Amino acid sequence: MPSPQITAIYIYPIKSMGGISLNEAKVGMRGLQHDRRYMLISVDGRFLTQRQTPELGRFHLAYNADKSGFIVTFQGDTLAIPLSLNPKEHGAREATVWDDHVQVLAAPTPISAWFSEKLQREVYLVYLPDESQRSIDPKYQPNNNPQQVSLADGYPILFVSEASLALLNQKIQHSNPQTEAMHMLRFRPNVVMSQLKPHEEDALGTFQLGTATFHITKPCSRCILTTINPLTLERGDEPLRALSTYRKENNKILFGANALCLKPGKIGIGH
């Protein structure tokens, strides 16, 4: 059987905002470098996502020219933010991601004010430093060393195969030929792979790509966020309607595979 091959790499520096397409990436125990280390929180410290705040999809990110920071763009306006925040220079506070309480750093006031202005509500940009601990679900720990996750929903890395998306689009267009094909970005993957059968990513176990070693924990359960077109922000019934006909287990709709990094390294397209 041919080995899986990377065809796309994405990071999402600010949780639930636009991703950045990369040709290569460093991978650590929390996932891809710079992936979901920032997020917006409400006044009470609760994390924001497109589930309740679809306007987050209008924020697009890119590295600046020398990759020393990020540029956030919202309807033509731009904001520069650093790659990371230093605990010695920024105040600490507590934030909540689902049921996890995490210690984060508050971005400078002008940065949070910019996001508040764009969203027309008071929000704060926060950053998860290396010193802050957030473990994955204990039942999916592969060894005695608790695996850490960034500000992603639950796991450091999401793999999706091109074949899985092709099968989904085939089923959608068979039932409704007028429906537009689903774009991979709806599923917010970190790594897209070819040379696999549909949903074979679920069963890869422990494997190597580039110089990094990965471990699949479980298929990824999907939510209403996938029904938002990332290009237009329009909502619909797909892909959840189609997926529920063949990828539903224990009342969860599955697509893609959650993974851990067991050995840090570097990956690139073609690996």
C-alpha positions in Angstrom: 0.0 0.0 0.0 1.4 3.5 -0.8 2.4 5.6 2.1 0.2 8.6 2.9 1.6 11.8 1.4 1.0 15.4 2.6 -0.8 17.6 0.0 -1.7 20.6 2.2 -0.8 22.1 5.6 -2.8 24.7 7.6 -2.5 26.5 10.9 -5.1 28.7 12.6 -3.1 31.1 14.8 -6.3 32.6 16.3 -8.9 30.0 17.2 -11.9 30.0 14.9 -10.5 32.6 12.5 -9.0 32.1 9.0 -6.1 29.7 8.5 -2.7 30.1 6.9 -1.6 27.6 4.1 2.0 26.5 4.5 4.5 24.5 2.5 6.2 23.2 5.7 5.7 23.4 9.4 7.4 22.5 12.7 5.4 20.1 14.9 5.6 19.9 18.6 3.7 18.1 21.4 1.0 20.8 21.2 0.6 20.5 17.5 1.8 22.6 14.6 3.9 25.6 15.5 1.7 28.7 16.1 -1.5 26.8 15.7 -4.3 28.0 17.9 -2.2 29.6 20.5 -4.4 32.8 20.5 -8.2 33.1 20.9 -10.8 35.7 21.7 -12.6 35.6 24.9 -15.7 37.3 26.3 -15.8 39.5 29.4 -16.4 36.5 31.5 -13.4 34.6 30.1 -15.4 32.2 27.8 -13.8 31.4 24.5 -15.4 32.6 21.2 -15.9 30.5 18.1 -17.8 30.8 14.9 -20.5 28.5 16.3 -21.9 31.5 18.2 -20.0 34.3 16.5 -19.9 33.6 12.8 -18.2 37.0 12.2 -14.9 35.5 13.3 -14.8 33.9 9.8 -14.3 37.4 8.4 -10.9 37.7 10.0 -8.0 36.5 7.8 -4.5 35.9 8.9 -1.1 35.8 7.2 2.5 36.0 8.3 4.1 39.4 7.8 6.9 39.7 5.3 9.7 38.4 7.5 7.5 36.0 9.5 8.2 37.8 12.7 4.5 38.2 13.4 1.0 37.9 12.0 -1.2 40.3 10.0 -4.9 40.1 10.8 -7.2 41.5 8.1 -10.9 42.4 8.6 -12.8 43.9 5.7 -9.8 45.8 4.5 -8.5 46.9 7.9 -5.3 45.3 9.2 -3.7 44.7 12.6 -0.2 43.4 13.5 0.1 40.9 16.3 3.3 39.1 17.5 3.9 35.4 17.1 3.8 34.9 20.8 3.4 36.8 24.1 6.1 36.7 26.9 4.8 36.0 30.5 7.3 38.6 31.8 5.7 41.3 29.7 2.0 40.5 29.7 -0.6 40.0 32.5 -2.0 36.6 33.3 -5.7 35.7 33.5 -7.9 32.6 33.4 -9.9 31.6 30.4 -12.3 28.8 29.6 -12.2 26.4 26.6 -15.2 24.1 26.9 -14.7 22.6 30.4 -11.0 23.4 30.7 -9.8 26.4 32.7 -6.5 27.6 31.3 -4.0 30.2 32.3 -3.5 32.6 29.4 -1.7 36.0 28.8 -3.7 39.1 27.9 -2.7 40.8 24.7 -2.0 44.6 24.8 -5.1 46.7 25.3 -5.0 48.3 21.9 -5.1 44.9 20.2 -8.2 43.8 22.1 -9.8 47.1 21.5 -9.4 46.6 17.7 -11.1 43.3 17.9 -13.8 44.7 20.1 -14.5 47.5 17.6 -14.8 45.1 14.7 -17.1 42.7 16.6 -19.0 45.6 18.3 -18.7 43.9 21.7 -16.1 43.8 24.4 -13.6 41.0 23.8 -10.1 40.2 24.7 -7.3 38.5 22.7 -5.4 36.0 24.8 -2.4 33.7 24.3 -1.6 30.3 25.7 2.1 30.3 26.8 4.3 27.3 26.9 4.2 27.3 30.7 0.4 26.8 30.8 -0.8 23.2 31.0 -3.9 21.9 29.2 -4.0 18.1 28.9 -6.1 16.1 26.4 -8.8 13.7 27.6 -7.1 11.2 29.9 -8.6 8.2 28.2 -6.8 9.0 25.0 -3.4 9.5 26.6 -1.0 7.0 24.8 1.5 6.7 27.7 2.1 7.9 31.2 3.2 11.4 30.1 0.1 13.6 29.8 -0.2 15.0 26.3 -0.8 18.7 26.1 -3.0 20.6 23.7 -3.1 24.2 22.6 -6.4 26.2 22.4 -7.8 23.7 19.9 -11.1 22.1 20.9 -9.6 18.9 22.3 -6.6 17.5 20.3 -3.4 19.0 18.9 -3.7 17.9 15.2 -6.4 17.1 12.7 -5.7 14.9 9.7 -8.1 14.6 6.7 -7.6 12.6 3.5 -8.5 13.9 0.1 -10.3 10.6 -0.5 -12.6 11.2 2.5 -13.6 14.6 1.1 -14.1 13.1 -2.4 -16.4 10.4 -1.1 -18.4 13.0 0.8 -18.8 15.2 -2.2 -19.8 12.3 -4.3 -22.6 11.4 -1.8 -23.8 15.0 -1.5 -24.0 15.5 -5.3 -25.6 12.2 -5.8 -28.5 13.2 -3.5 -28.6 16.8 -4.7 -26.7 17.6 -7.9 -27.3 21.3 -7.4 -25.3 21.4 -4.1 -21.9 23.0 -4.4 -19.0 20.7 -3.6 -17.6 21.0 -0.1 -14.2 22.7 0.3 -11.6 21.1 2.5 -11.4 24.3 4.6 -14.8 23.7 6.0 -13.2 21.0 8.2 -10.3 23.1 9.3 -7.6 20.4 8.9 -4.0 20.8 9.9 -2.7 18.2 7.5 -4.4 16.9 4.3 -3.1 13.6 2.8 -3.4 11.7 -0.4 -2.6 8.0 -1.1 -5.3 6.9 1.3 -8.7 5.3 1.0 -11.7 7.2 2.3 -11.5 7.5 6.1 -8.4 5.4 6.2 -6.8 8.2 8.3 -8.9 6.9 11.2 -6.9 3.7 11.4 -3.3 4.9 10.8 -2.3 4.3 14.4 1.3 5.5 15.0 3.1 6.7 11.9 5.8 9.0 10.7 5.6 12.0 8.3 8.7 14.0 7.6 10.8 13.8 10.8 7.8 13.8 13.2 5.9 10.8 14.6 2.1 11.0 15.0 -0.5 8.9 16.8 -4.2 8.8 15.8 -6.4 9.0 18.9 -9.9 8.7 17.4 -12.1 9.9 14.5 -13.1 13.6 14.9 -16.7 14.4 15.8 -18.0 17.3 13.8 -20.3 20.2 14.7 -22.4 22.9 13.1 -19.2 24.8 12.2 -18.8 22.6 9.2 -22.1 23.9 7.7 -20.6 27.4 7.4 -19.1 28.1 4.0 -15.6 29.5 4.9 -15.5 31.6 1.8 -19.0 33.2 2.0 -20.0 32.4 5.6 -23.4 31.1 4.3 -25.0 28.3 6.4 -26.6 25.2 5.0 -27.5 21.6 5.9 -24.4 20.1 4.4 -22.1 18.4 5.0 -23.7 17.1 8.2 -26.8 15.8 6.5 -24.8 13.6 4.1 -22.3 12.5 6.7 -25.1 11.5 9.1 -26.1 8.8 6.6 -22.8 6.9 6.7 -20.5 8.4 9.3 -22.7 8.5 12.4 -21.7 6.6 15.5 -23.1 6.9 19.0 -24.9 10.1 17.9 -21.6 11.7 16.7 -20.9 12.6 13.1 -17.4 11.8 12.2 -15.0 13.2 9.6 -11.2 13.4 9.8 -9.0 12.1 12.6 -7.7 13.6 15.8 -4.0 13.1 16.4 -1.1 13.6 18.8 2.6 14.3 18.1 4.7 11.7 19.8 8.0 12.9 18.5 8.5 16.5 17.4 9.9 17.2 14.0 9.2 18.9 10.7 6.7 18.2 7.9 6.3 19.5 4.4 4.1 19.1 1.4 5.2 15.9 -0.4 6.4 14.1 2.8 
